[in-house]
Amino acid sequence: MEKFKKLKNEGNDFVKLGEYEEAVNRYSECMKLNTEECTVYTNRALCYLKLYKYEEAKQDCDHVLQIEDSNIKAFYRRALAYKGLQVRKKNMAGI
C-alpha cells in the first residue's frame, strides 16, 4: 500500500507540473497494485483529456462508473471526453 501512495503522489506532482505523460505512467503503475481505487482512474482520465486522448479518458471514466455509479468527477470527465470525440468526428468529416 505504501508503494501505491508513493506512485499516486508522484502522479499528482507530475499533473501539477503539466507533465501528463509521466503522470499517466505513475497512475497506470498504481492500477497494477489496486484496480478498485477510483481516484487514480479519474486522475488518469484528466491526463488523457489534457493529452487529447478522449477514448482512453472515456474508458477510465466508464471503469469508475462501474464501481461507483454516482462519481461526479467520472461523469464530468466522461462528458468532456465525449465532447472531444464529437469535435474530432466533425473535424474528420471536413477533411
N, C-alpha and C positions, 0 to 999 in steps of 0.2 A: 504493500500500500504506500510505503514511503517513496518508492521509485515513481509510482503513479503521480503523486502530488508534485514531485520534483519536475517531471516531464510537463505536467499541466501548467505549473508556474512558469516554466521556460517558454511554453507556447504562448501564455498570456503576455509575457515580456516581449516576445517577438511581434505580437499583434500591436502592442503599444509603439513599437519601433517601425511599424509598417512593413515588416518582413514576413509577409503572409505565407510564402512557400515554406520557410523554416517553421513557422507556427503550425502549418498543416502537417509537417513531418512529426513534430512533437505530439500533436493531438492524435495522429494515427498510431504512434507508439503507445499512447495511453490506452487506446481502444484494444490493443492486443492484450493489455493487462485487465481491462474491465469494459465489457461491451454494454453494460447497463447504465453507465454514468452519462446521463443525457446532456449535461453541461458541455462535455467535450465535443459532442456531435453538433450542438448549436454553435459552439465556438468555431469548429472547423467549417461549418456552413457559412459563417460570417467571412472567413478567409476565402472560401471558394467564391463568394459573391464579389469580394474585392478583386479577385483574380479573373472575373468574368466566366467562371466555371459553374454555370447555372444548373446544369443537370446534376452535377455532383452535390451542389448545395441542396437541391430538392431531395435527393436521395437521403442525405443526412437528416433532413427535417422529417421526411417520411418515417425513418427509423425511430426518431424520438417520439413521434406521434403514435407509433405502435405501442410504445412503453408508457408514455404519459399523454393521454388523448386531449389534455387541456393545456399543454405547454405553449404559452403565449409567444415566446421567442421563436419556437419552431414554426408556429402558424405565420408569424410576421416574416420570417426569413424565407419560408417556402413561398409566400406571396411575392416577395422580391425576386426569387428565382423564377417563378412563373412569368413575372413581368419581363425579366431579362430574356427568357426564352422566346416570348412573343416578339420583342424588339428584334431579336436575331432572325426570327422567321420572316418578319416584314422586310428586313434588310436583304435577306437572301432572295426574296420574291422580286426585288427590284434589280437584281443582277442579270 
